[in-house]
Amino acid sequence: MRFTETLNLDDLPTFTKAEVAAHQLERALRLFLDESDYVCAITLAGACEEILGKLLEKSGKENALGSFVNLCVAVGRSVHGEEWSPKVFVTMANEFRDGLKHYTDGQPISVPREAAVEILDRALENYWQLTAQETPLMRRFREEVHGC
């Protein structure tokens, strides 16, 4: 008997992608703020940021990563007179997220607090762009990390 034949999928809770992302973001914030668990905070916030980013794209809006990449490419063009590849900036922005969720080269990885802050900021920006809402935990993060 196959595993899927033993489950009654109709009895399982169902979540929208936005609900999943919001749950991931809240857990990532709690892990960051209450446990200083930057590894899991980055992994969850990265998943959330990606889901919310796709939802924003689908609604015709720019996500936080896209905004960052477009700004970097514009600086290269207008300040340096060079065409910089967007992929370079996507790779840089996702370095820690990807290093934690993929085997890549198998080398040890150091995980600074700032890497978690950066991806949480992107996830929060996407959440705000999508919902125009802020939870108490999001406000706490903003106050404790950014002082505002």
C-alpha positions as CSV (number, residue, x, y, z in Angstrom):
1,M,0.0,0.0,0.0
2,R,1.4,3.4,-1.0
3,F,1.7,6.1,1.7
4,T,-0.8,8.5,0.0
5,E,-3.4,5.7,0.1
6,T,-3.2,5.6,3.9
7,L,-3.9,9.3,4.3
8,N,-7.3,11.0,4.1
9,L,-6.2,14.3,2.5
10,D,-9.6,15.7,3.0
11,D,-9.1,15.7,6.8
12,L,-5.8,17.6,6.7
13,P,-5.7,21.4,7.3
14,T,-5.2,23.4,4.2
15,F,-3.3,26.7,4.0
16,T,-2.8,29.3,1.3
17,K,0.7,30.1,0.3
18,A,0.3,33.5,2.0
19,E,-0.7,31.8,5.3
20,V,2.3,29.4,5.1
21,A,4.7,32.4,4.5
22,A,3.2,34.4,7.4
23,H,3.6,31.4,9.7
24,Q,7.2,30.9,8.5
25,L,7.9,34.5,9.1
26,E,6.5,34.6,12.6
27,R,8.5,31.5,13.5
28,A,11.7,32.9,12.0
29,L,11.2,36.1,14.0
30,R,10.7,34.2,17.2
31,L,13.8,32.0,16.6
32,F,15.8,35.1,15.9
33,L,14.6,37.3,18.7
34,D,14.1,34.7,21.5
35,E,16.6,32.0,20.7
36,S,19.3,33.7,18.6
37,D,18.9,30.8,16.2
38,Y,20.2,32.5,13.0
39,V,20.5,29.3,11.0
40,C,16.8,28.4,11.3
41,A,15.7,32.0,11.2
42,I,17.5,32.4,7.8
43,T,16.1,29.2,6.4
44,L,12.5,30.0,7.4
45,A,12.7,33.6,6.4
46,G,14.2,32.7,3.1
47,A,11.4,30.3,2.3
48,C,8.9,33.0,3.4
49,E,10.6,35.7,1.4
50,E,10.6,33.6,-1.7
51,I,6.9,32.7,-1.4
52,L,5.9,36.3,-0.7
53,G,8.1,37.5,-3.5
54,K,6.4,35.3,-6.0
55,L,3.0,36.4,-4.8
56,L,4.0,40.0,-5.2
57,E,5.3,39.3,-8.8
58,K,2.0,37.6,-9.6
59,S,0.2,40.7,-8.5
60,G,2.4,42.9,-10.6
61,K,4.5,44.4,-7.8
62,E,8.2,44.4,-7.2
63,N,9.5,42.3,-4.4
64,A,12.4,43.3,-2.0
65,L,15.0,41.2,-3.8
66,G,14.0,42.5,-7.2
67,S,14.2,46.1,-5.9
68,F,17.7,45.5,-4.4
69,V,18.9,43.9,-7.6
70,N,17.5,46.6,-9.9
71,L,19.1,49.3,-7.7
72,C,22.5,47.6,-7.9
73,V,22.2,47.2,-11.7
74,A,21.2,50.9,-12.0
75,V,24.2,52.0,-9.9
76,G,26.5,50.0,-12.1
77,R,25.0,51.7,-15.2
78,S,24.6,55.3,-14.0
79,V,27.6,55.6,-11.7
80,H,30.2,53.3,-13.2
81,G,28.9,53.1,-16.8
82,E,28.9,49.3,-16.7
83,E,26.3,46.6,-17.3
84,W,26.3,44.4,-14.2
85,S,24.5,41.1,-14.3
86,P,21.5,40.9,-12.0
87,K,22.4,37.3,-11.2
88,V,25.5,38.4,-9.4
89,F,23.4,40.3,-6.9
90,V,20.8,37.6,-6.5
91,T,23.6,35.2,-5.7
92,M,25.1,37.6,-3.2
93,A,21.8,38.4,-1.5
94,N,21.0,34.7,-1.2
95,E,24.4,33.4,-0.2
96,F,23.6,32.5,3.4
97,R,20.1,31.2,2.7
98,D,21.4,29.0,-0.1
99,G,24.5,27.9,1.8
100,L,22.2,26.7,4.7
101,K,19.7,24.8,2.6
102,H,21.9,23.3,-0.1
103,Y,24.9,21.0,0.2
104,T,26.9,23.1,-2.4
105,D,30.6,22.4,-1.7
106,G,30.1,20.8,1.8
107,Q,32.3,23.4,3.5
108,P,31.5,24.7,7.0
109,I,29.6,28.0,7.1
110,S,29.7,30.8,9.6
111,V,26.4,32.5,10.1
112,P,26.5,36.1,11.3
113,R,23.5,37.8,12.9
114,E,23.6,40.4,10.1
115,A,22.8,37.7,7.5
116,A,19.6,36.8,9.4
117,V,18.7,40.5,9.8
118,E,19.1,41.0,6.0
119,I,16.8,38.2,4.9
120,L,14.3,38.9,7.7
121,D,14.2,42.5,6.4
122,R,13.5,41.3,2.9
123,A,10.8,38.9,4.1
124,L,9.2,41.7,6.2
125,E,9.3,44.1,3.3
126,N,7.5,41.6,1.1
127,Y,4.9,40.9,3.8
128,W,4.3,44.6,4.2
129,Q,4.0,45.1,0.4
130,L,1.5,42.3,0.2
131,T,-0.6,42.9,3.2
132,A,0.1,46.5,4.5
133,Q,0.0,44.9,8.0
134,E,2.4,44.4,10.9
135,T,2.2,41.9,13.7
136,P,3.4,42.6,17.3
137,L,6.4,40.3,16.6
138,M,7.3,42.2,13.5
139,R,7.1,45.5,15.4
140,R,9.3,44.1,18.1
141,F,11.9,43.0,15.5
142,R,11.9,46.5,14.0
143,E,12.3,48.1,17.3
144,E,15.0,45.8,18.7
145,V,17.0,45.5,15.6
146,H,16.6,48.9,13.9
147,G,15.5,51.1,16.8
148,C,12.4,52.4,15.1
